[in-house]
Amino acid sequence: MKRTTGQDRSVTAHWRPATRAVRGGTARTEYGETSEALFLTSGYAYDCAGDAAARFAGEQAGMTYSRLQNPTVEMLEQRIALLEGAEACRATATGMAAMTAALLCQLETGDHVVAGRAAFGSCRWLTDTLLPKFGIATTIVDARDPQAFFDAVRPETKVFFFETPANPTMDIVDLAAVCAIARERGIRTVVDNAFATPALQRPMEWGADIVAYSATKMMDGQGRVLAGAICGTEDFILNTLLPFHRNTGPTLSAFNAWVVLKGLETLDLRIRRQSENALAVGRFLEGRVPRMLHPGLPSHPQHNLAMRQMDACGPIFAFEVADRTQAHALLDGLGLIDISNNIGDSRSLMTHPSSTTHSGVAAEKREEMGVTEGLLRLNVGLEDPADLIEDLGSALAGAGL
Ligand SMILES: *Cc1c(COP(=O)(O)O)cnc(C)c1O
């Protein structure tokens, strides 16, 4: 495998983001294929026993087993690292595998974690249920307020873990302020950047240490595969994450890596168009529904902060209607927009978080997070926004709004 033109750091570092998204990480076989090769192989053969021994000893470059390395997965890892502006990246089978590995690889009994209250349901399960089982204490804070992180710090605090924008309430975390609090105390920040992706927000530019992804969402972007990624310094990835990752095996399949490589080529185009569409649809809904949670609209209490740290608002927002009955009636009145709990898809999808993605979170915790019974989350796709607005218009009327 030959790295294609300029795949050494001195050159790729000068590539602009659009070039990195299309060409970053590409390595070609002797056939010179233009599209990245798909290596569906679990193992690798050696020319002689001595080569096998040397490779296992780390004395010879090369691959040994696809739980540890795979050429297609490696191309994806290099492309994501380039887009993120990170020294290194490791891909995982799902976003949750990325979050779990990013936390567990660096925590041990007696440590303490401060985590954002508004979060993806399974991320809350990690902080509320899994970590405490191993004697890792967690404090859940309102992450909109940097002071809340400051106040929660203990001598044994090792990690701040949060997402911004947060799923599904669209809370925004002040990356510069919270990362500065962490840095001063030697605490590592783990930022779940699934909603924005590096196309719109690069948390490391604001001081984050580790950025973790569900690549299932905007990076694939077409609702096809599950994938995840963890970005950090070379030291963190090689010395802290890799021993955990290689031995526990949350490895991404080569096929899924190949699909996400193709997704990244159009990420910037898709996310910018979907952000524009989400603004158009948001403007239509504003005033027609009791409450909007849309960071792209000036009515969002953290609009200015969102626009400072993100290049655009992204495709996802939430809004509130009266209660579960009205929320379900609105969903049932949709003709074009699908009732579906995925996000980041090029299709518009709507879900009722309290009865789906967050149904596993206890009712009182849901209310505390802002996941009310009337909350609906909308992922705006690449359809013509006029068609989406027509669909929403008739669904609103049908639900008595
Ligand atoms: C979807 C999602 C995850 C989990 O990702 P999977 O790929 O579904 O495992 C984690 N965090 C956020 C913010 C998400 O939206």
The ligand as a Tripos MOL2 file, in Angstrom:
@<TRIPOS>MOLECULE
LIG
   15    15     1     0     0
SMALL
NO_CHARGES

@<TRIPOS>ATOM
      1 C1        -26.4040    8.4350   18.4830 C.3       1 LIG1
      2 C2        -25.5710    9.0630   19.5160 C.ar      1 LIG1
      3 C3        -24.6870    8.3000   20.2680 C.ar      1 LIG1
      4 C4        -24.5640    6.8050   20.1000 C.3       1 LIG1
      5 O1        -24.1030    6.4480   18.8420 O.3       1 LIG1
      6 P1        -24.3760    4.9980   18.1830 P.3       1 LIG1
      7 O2        -23.6210    5.0650   16.9030 O.co2     1 LIG1
      8 O3        -25.8570    4.8970   18.0060 O.co2     1 LIG1
      9 O4        -23.8730    3.9890   19.1360 O.co2     1 LIG1
     10 C5        -23.9230    8.9490   21.2140 C.ar      1 LIG1
     11 N1        -24.0290   10.2770   21.4070 N.ar      1 LIG1
     12 C6        -24.8770   11.0420   20.6900 C.ar      1 LIG1
     13 C7        -24.9430   12.5000   20.9530 C.3       1 LIG1
     14 C8        -25.6830   10.4720   19.7200 C.ar      1 LIG1
     15 O5        -26.5260   11.2200   19.0170 O.3       1 LIG1
@<TRIPOS>BOND
     1     1     2 1
     2     2     3 ar
     3     2    14 ar
     4     3     4 1
     5     3    10 ar
     6     4     5 1
     7     5     6 1
     8     6     7 2
     9     6     8 1
    10     6     9 1
    11    10    11 ar
    12    11    12 ar
    13    12    13 1
    14    12    14 ar
    15    14    15 1
@<TRIPOS>SUBSTRUCTURE
     1 LIG1         1 GROUP 0 **** ****
